[in-house]
Amino acid sequence: MPMKGRFPIRRTLEYLQKGDLIFKNRVKIMTVNYNTSGELSEGARKFVFFNIPQIQYNNPWVQVVMFKNMTPSSFLKFYLDGGEQVLVDVEGKDHQLITQHVKKILCKSEEVLHVEALAKMQESNPANFGPKKYCLKECICEVEGQVPCPGTTPLPKEFTGKYRTQMAAAQE
Amino acid sequence: MFKVIGGRALPAARLLAPRCGVWVESVRGRKSRNDPPAKSKEGRIKLPPPVDPVEMVVMKERFTEYNLIMRALRLEFKEEVLRKKYEEETGSLAEERARQDAEEHKILMEWNDAENRRMLKIRQLRVQKETAEADQRKLEMILKRDHERQAFIQQKEQEILQLQEDAKNFITLENLDQRIEEALDRPRNYNYAIDREGRVVKRTVLD
């Protein structure tokens, strides 16, 4: 089955996950004002076409809004926690330049991302058993290849403590 | 007979909820409230299991000690988790981090403002250039139109002069007779061929 639309690669998971614009926690809304015609808006148009899907995929809790042909020049506006607004003028810039600019001012740095990834890995330590919210498995009986849960299938007689004490008592 | 109320249904999100184990309610199973007990159970006296006092004392001691230790361990772990969470959010390190974040944010915002100012200057220059070019083009158009008008007037004047020149050779009523006489005296022969350049090639003699 062929891919649909222009540049259908934008819809692939691989492409989306490759996006490296992960905003800081305080960025809540991102607004893009651009024009559909004009040489100066070309960079902004490409940014919207290629990079916005990646941004939204990597920041599902940030609201991204696009406005077309509302102002003569194109710009990005970010609304942060606490009411602060950050304006980024993108007239005449290339879409890669815009990405770099935004990454520099409002995204989590490589170290922070690294630390977060480590913390996440520690949380999902398969050696920890506990509630589903904090650990991967609750009991060893959930692991493949281990003794199944006695709640679902009764244990063989030899494994029960009752039988074992009986045998020990009979031997004495 | 005793039905277990499922612990899975309750929300497990309460971090430090006491885990009291199984919650059981008494249910009479197959028989309802008014059914009499079975005949085989007639005369049955339900007695609690026999208790050995010595064993009881020993077991009680051991169990109290065991429960104490387990409870202490559990509380220790809970305290550790809470302390970690507290430090994460409102510890001294967290404040330090928040301050550093704020500083970095300020620096980056200033850098962004500088970029915006630079773009503004570029844009102003561009707009200036565009207006200048537009003015230039308007002037040129005006000049061109003037030029064209002048040329048109010149051409018309030339035509008028040419016509005036030609008017001198017109045949009028006064020199009609004279011109007729001249034409009759000088017969003109139009029987000739010309080549592509317009030179006369051949003439046929007129009788």
Interface residues (C-beta under 8 A of the other chain):
Chain A: S73 V86 L87 V88 D89 E91 G92 H101 K104 I105 L106 P131 K132 K133
Chain B: A12 A13 L108 M109 W111 N112 E115 N116 M119 L120 I122 R123
